[in-house]
Amino acid sequence: MQSLGIYIVSIDRPGYGESDPHPKRTPKTLALDIEELVDQLDLGPKFYVMGFSMGGQAVWGLLKYIPHRLAGAILLTPVTNYWWGSFPANLTKQTYYEQLVQDQWTLRIAHYFPWLTYWWNTQKLFPSSSVATFSEDILFEQDRVLMPIFDSYQSQYRDLVRQQGEYESIHRDIMIGFGTWEFDPMELENPFPNGEGSVHIWQGDEDGHVPVKLQRFIAKKLPWIHYHEMKGGGHMFPWAEGMGDKVMKTFLLGEPFVM
């Protein structure tokens, strides 16, 4: 960061940290929130964006609604939505049923019965979201090593992050991320047709949170995206030692990405 003169502005999405909840939040309203924040902070006409995991919904929204403001975009194992229209039904069916049964129900409820999302994830009769409960059942080798590192870092901030309540933070994210979107990311046009910027996706092939098969399909549908798949990589790969430097140097300097 020092050698390249980089600084990072990290936002609290509505319902997180000290940001007010926004019950009608959509990928579009979030994109416009980010644009307003950039302008209020006087960060210039163009800026780079990066989203990890559920933060992918923010980046897809920015690529859809304000692509002219972007200098480039990074998506780190962005969560996919089984109900995006461009996915073939046989592919989504296969990957959907490869999940734990409790996660199948979590997503089914979030999509079809969003008003029951909070109840489902707080009731004790049946197992709820394995992601929200930090279950080790969905972790492969790398994530079993990195998850404790991630958790120890996050634990000191967890109460601050969720001070608006879990309904307006993680449960709202689930409802938006797996609800019915007003656009299909796989129908987006290249925001940098003249090569003045770039969009990159990083995805591990042993990610128990985000199906690599769906990410591969997205990369095939959007050939202008630079797709990096990491053998043995999990969902928490950004916490691997030196990974941040590698991602930034590939993204900003065009250096080859080597695991």
N, C-alpha and C positions, 0 to 999 in steps of 0.2 A: 504493500500500500504506500509506503514511504517513497520507494524508488519510482513509482508510477504517478505519484501525486493524487492517489485515490482517497476519497472520503465517502462514507456510507451513511445515508439517512434511513433509519429503520422506523417504520410507522406501526402504530397500534391500529389494527383494523377496527371498525365499529364494534363495540361490545367487548373489546380487549383493553387491558390497561386502563388508561384514563379517558379513552375515547367513548363518547356516548353511544349507547346501543342504537341501532337503526333497524327496526323490525321489517322494513320494506327493502332492505339492502339487496342489491343484485350485482352481478359483475359490472354492469354499466355504472351504477351509482358509485361503486368503489373506484372505478377508473376515473370518474370525474372528481371524486374526493382527492385522489392522488394528484391529479392535474392542478387542482386548486391549491393543495399544499405546496407543490413545486413553485407555483407562481407567488404564493405568499412568502416563501423563503427566498425568492428571487434566484432560483437555481439555473435560470437560463432557458432558452427556447427548446433545447433537446436534453434528454437525460437517459441514462441506462437504467434498466430495471432487472431485478432478480427475485425469483419466487421459489421457495422450497416447499415441497409436499403440497399441503392445502393452499399455500401461497400461489400455486399455479393458477388458481381461479382469478387472482388479481392480474397476473401477467397476460393470460388469454384475453381478459377484458380490455387491458390496455392496448394489445395488438389489434383488437376489434374496433375500439371506439376512439382512440387517440394515437394511431400509428405515426402520424406526422410529428408527434412530440418526442418520439423515441430515437435514441442513438444506437440502441441494441438491446437485446433481451436474453436473459438466462433463465431456463426452467430446470430446476434440480429435482429429479424424480417427481414431477408434478402429478397430482392425483387426477385420474381419469374418471369420466362419468359413463357408466354402462349404457345410458340412454341417449348419448349423442348419436344423431341420426345416421352419420356416415359409417358407423361400425357395422359390419355384417352381423346379422342375428346369430349365425352359428358361432362366431368368434366370441361375442359377448356372453352367449349362453355357456360356452365351454369355460371361459375364465370366471364367470360369475359362480358357477357351481364348483369351481376349484377352491373357493374360499371356505373358511369355517362356516358351519351352519349359522352360528350366532351372528356372523358378519353379513351373511346373506339376508337375514331378517332385519338387521340394522339398516341396511341400504334400502331394502324393500319398503320398510316403514318410512324412512326419510323421504323417499321418492313419492310414494302413493298416499301416505298418511302422515304428513310432516307434523301435524298437531300432536301426534303421539310420540315424537322423537324423544322429548325430555323424559316422559314416563318410561319408555323402553330402556333408556340408558341409566335410569336410576332405580328401577324395580329390581327386586332380589329373587324373583321366582325362577327366572331363566338367565343364562349367561348373556350379557349384552355385548357391545362393541369391544372386540379384542384390542383395537387400537386405543380407544379411550381409557381402557383399564390397564394398558401397558402389559398385556399378556405376552409371555415368551413363546406361546404356541405358534406365532407367525414369524418368529425370528430365525434366520439362517445363520451360518457361521460368523460372518463379519458383524452382523447386527448384534449378536450375542456378546461380542467384544465391545462394540461401540455404544450400545444402548446405556450401559451404566455411566459412561462418560457424559453422554448427552443428558441423562437424568440428573446426575450430580450437578451439572451446570445449570439446568433449568429449575431444579427444585428450589433454589434460593429465591427465584422470581415467580414461582407458580402462583402464589397468593396475589401478587400484584397483577399478574397477567389476567387472572380470572376474577378480579374484584367486582366486575359488573355482574357476575353470576355465570354459571356454566351454560345456562339456557341461552343467553345472548352472546356467548363466545363459541365454545366448541360445538354446541348443539345447533346453533344458528349456522355455523360453517358446514356442518353435515347436511342440513336441509338445503342450503344453497348449492353446495358442491355436487350433490346427487339429485337435486331437483330438476325441473324442466327448464333448460336454458333458453334464452331468447335468440341464441345463435349457436352454430356448430363450429367449433374451432377448426375442424378439418376443411371448412369452406373458406377460410381466410386467404387473402391474397398476400403475396410477398410484400412486406412493407418497405423493403430495400431493393427494388428492382435494378438499381444501378450500382449495387454493391457498396453503398455508403454506410451500411451497418450490417449486423448479422443477428440471427436468432439461433440459440443452441439449446439442446436438451441433453442432460446427462441422466442415465438410467442404469441401475445395476440389474444383472440378470438373476440375482437371488434376492429380489425385493419382495418380502411377504406382504407389503402394504399396497403396492401398485403393480399390477400385472405387466410384465415386460412385453407380453404378446400384444397388448393394446398399444403400448408405446411404440413398438415397432411398426404397427399399422399406421399410427399418426405420422411417423417419420416417412413412411412410404407415400402417404397421401399428400404430404407437404415437403416435397424434395428440396425446397429452399432452406429448410431447417438443417443445421449441422447436428447430426445425431451421434452421441458418444455412448456406447454400451460397454459397461465394465464387467468383465468376467469375475464372478464371485462377489460383485458389489451388492450391498444391501441398501435399505432405505436410509440408513444413517451414514452413508459414505462421506458426506461433507465433513464429518467429524474425524475422519481418518487423518493422521498426521501428514501435513504438507498438501492436503487435497485442495484447500482454498487457493494456495499459490498456483497450483497446476491449472485449476479452472480459470482463474483470472488471466494467466499468461496465455492460455489457449484462446480465450475470448477476446482479449484486448490486443495481444501481440501476434496472434496467429501461430504460436508455437505448437508443435505436435503434442497431442495429449497422450501421455504414457502413464499407465497405472504403476 
